[in-house]
Amino acid sequence: MPKHSNHLQFSNPYYSAIQKLIKKPIQKEVFFNILTECDGWLCESEEETYHLLCIMGAPLVEQDNYITLKTSTTSFNKQQYCFIDIESNGSDLNKSQIIEIGAILYQENKIIDTFESLVFCEHIPKTISELTGITLDDVVDAPTLEEVLPKLRAFLHDSVLVAHNALFDFNFLNAMLYRHSMGWLCNRFLCTIQLAQKTIASTRYNLAHLNNLLNIKNPVIHRAYADSLTALKIFEKCMQNIPNTLKSTEDLIAFSKS
């Protein structure tokens, strides 16, 4: 579906704490003091809170009484990425629902696992069915979002979420998790639109145009798994043109946003 992220806002209360870790490791005591200022879920102990953040996808590591991000020390070539695309029955976070999720785990130039599921929904507008080909008949026996989200979270783990117009997918998933009392999405994320704008000369950067421009030739669009695969192929093309000064995953994320 068409994705517009300009009206979406982060609702994750831990986002500011994770952002501080991007700059440098933080002493464990200081880090947990920062968390106490967040309007989120704090457990009875620091260890439980730390474990909760890890479950929600924060790539945290504790060493020598410091908390740091794995993505700050992991080479982008060794990083595990999860390419995700969602199809939904609208773009309003308060009213819309995911109707399909596709995801691909990717590391060291190899696909290591895949995830794909339709999601039960009671209403799909005609415009969405025409765009995606997904109808109510397709989702009537599909698992519910409450069933799919925990499986997706386990699949994603603490890998870097990658998507074409990633802010939309990130915020939509964040909203759905929160709506169903499953916390937030704390993974680092990377947008292939932004990365393509830094590395590929093009007049347009939408998925369909780059699909043709880069000779990817994926015949399917507006289906979750197919679009996540196209985003992966775009990522591979982009990586051929990145500066050789980049070392860590955080370097790559910062470069895409710079």
Solvent accessible surface area in square Angstrom, and as a share of the most:
residue,aa,sasa,rsa
1,M,14,0.06
2,P,70,0.44
3,K,36,0.15
4,H,112,0.50
5,S,22,0.14
6,N,110,0.56
7,H,155,0.69
8,L,16,0.08
9,Q,136,0.61
10,F,69,0.29
11,S,65,0.42
12,N,10,0.05
13,P,27,0.17
14,Y,0,0.00
15,Y,59,0.22
16,S,59,0.38
17,A,0,0.00
18,I,6,0.03
19,Q,55,0.24
20,K,92,0.39
21,L,2,0.01
22,I,52,0.26
23,K,176,0.74
24,K,138,0.58
25,P,68,0.43
26,I,18,0.09
27,Q,85,0.38
28,K,35,0.15
29,E,119,0.54
30,V,67,0.38
31,F,0,0.00
32,F,9,0.04
33,N,80,0.41
34,I,25,0.13
35,L,0,0.00
36,T,85,0.49
37,E,146,0.65
38,C,19,0.11
39,D,137,0.71
40,G,26,0.25
41,W,97,0.34
42,L,81,0.40
43,C,50,0.30
44,E,175,0.79
45,S,43,0.28
46,E,80,0.36
47,E,108,0.48
48,E,87,0.39
49,T,3,0.02
50,Y,39,0.15
51,H,113,0.50
52,L,33,0.16
53,L,1,0.00
54,C,34,0.20
55,I,88,0.45
56,M,3,0.01
57,G,0,0.00
58,A,2,0.01
59,P,2,0.01
60,L,6,0.03
61,V,52,0.30
62,E,77,0.34
63,Q,118,0.52
64,D,124,0.64
65,N,92,0.47
66,Y,92,0.35
67,I,0,0.00
68,T,17,0.10
69,L,0,0.00
70,K,79,0.34
71,T,1,0.00
72,S,37,0.24
73,T,107,0.62
74,T,38,0.22
75,S,42,0.27
76,F,22,0.09
77,N,93,0.48
78,K,113,0.48
79,Q,15,0.07
80,Q,49,0.22
81,Y,6,0.02
82,C,0,0.00
83,F,0,0.00
84,I,2,0.01
85,D,9,0.05
86,I,0,0.00
87,E,1,0.00
88,S,0,0.00
89,N,20,0.10
90,G,17,0.17
91,S,48,0.31
92,D,64,0.33
93,L,35,0.18
94,N,134,0.69
95,K,167,0.71
96,S,7,0.04
97,Q,40,0.18
98,I,0,0.00
99,I,0,0.00
100,E,3,0.01
101,I,0,0.00
102,G,0,0.00
103,A,0,0.00
104,I,0,0.00
105,L,18,0.09
106,Y,9,0.03
107,Q,53,0.23
108,E,86,0.38
109,N,128,0.65
110,K,139,0.59
111,I,80,0.40
112,I,86,0.44
113,D,71,0.37
114,T,65,0.38
115,F,30,0.12
116,E,109,0.49
117,S,19,0.12
118,L,49,0.25
119,V,0,0.00
120,F,70,0.29
121,C,6,0.03
122,E,143,0.64
123,H,114,0.51
124,I,15,0.08
125,P,37,0.23
126,K,155,0.66
127,T,96,0.56
128,I,16,0.08
129,S,24,0.15
130,E,121,0.54
131,L,62,0.31
132,T,10,0.06
133,G,47,0.45
134,I,0,0.00
135,T,57,0.33
136,L,79,0.39
137,D,123,0.64
138,D,67,0.35
139,V,0,0.00
140,V,88,0.51
141,D,135,0.70
142,A,17,0.13
143,P,54,0.34
144,T,49,0.29
145,L,6,0.03
146,E,87,0.39
147,E,90,0.41
148,V,3,0.02
149,L,1,0.01
150,P,63,0.40
151,K,127,0.54
152,L,6,0.03
153,R,36,0.13
154,A,78,0.61
155,F,25,0.10
156,L,3,0.01
157,H,111,0.50
158,D,25,0.13
159,S,2,0.01
160,V,0,0.00
161,L,0,0.00
162,V,0,0.00
163,A,0,0.00
164,H,19,0.09
165,N,30,0.15
166,A,0,0.00
167,L,59,0.29
168,F,0,0.00
169,D,0,0.00
170,F,4,0.02
171,N,3,0.02
172,F,0,0.00
173,L,1,0.01
174,N,1,0.01
175,A,21,0.16
176,M,0,0.00
177,L,6,0.03
178,Y,119,0.45
179,R,100,0.37
180,H,49,0.22
181,S,91,0.59
182,M,44,0.20
183,G,0,0.00
184,W,11,0.04
185,L,5,0.02
186,C,4,0.02
187,N,6,0.03
188,R,10,0.04
189,F,16,0.07
190,L,2,0.01
191,C,12,0.07
192,T,0,0.00
193,I,38,0.19
194,Q,65,0.29
195,L,0,0.00
196,A,0,0.00
197,Q,99,0.44
198,K,88,0.37
199,T,19,0.11
200,I,18,0.09
201,A,101,0.78
202,S,27,0.18
203,T,124,0.72
204,R,138,0.50
205,Y,45,0.17
206,N,68,0.35
207,L,26,0.13
208,A,42,0.32
209,H,38,0.17
210,L,0,0.00
211,N,8,0.04
212,N,107,0.55
213,L,85,0.42
214,L,26,0.13
215,N,98,0.50
216,I,34,0.17
217,K,142,0.60
218,N,22,0.11
219,P,127,0.80
220,V,66,0.38
221,I,75,0.38
222,H,47,0.21
223,R,74,0.27
224,A,0,0.00
225,Y,54,0.20
226,A,15,0.11
227,D,8,0.04
228,S,0,0.00
229,L,48,0.24
230,T,1,0.01
231,A,1,0.01
232,L,2,0.01
233,K,78,0.33
234,I,0,0.00
235,F,6,0.03
236,E,54,0.24
237,K,71,0.30
238,C,0,0.00
239,M,41,0.18
240,Q,138,0.61
241,N,87,0.44
242,I,28,0.14
243,P,52,0.33
244,N,137,0.70
245,T,102,0.59
246,L,25,0.12
247,K,137,0.58
248,S,14,0.09
249,T,1,0.00
250,E,14,0.06
251,D,52,0.27
252,L,0,0.00
253,I,3,0.01
254,A,60,0.46
255,F,36,0.15
256,S,3,0.02
257,K,92,0.39
258,S,93,0.60
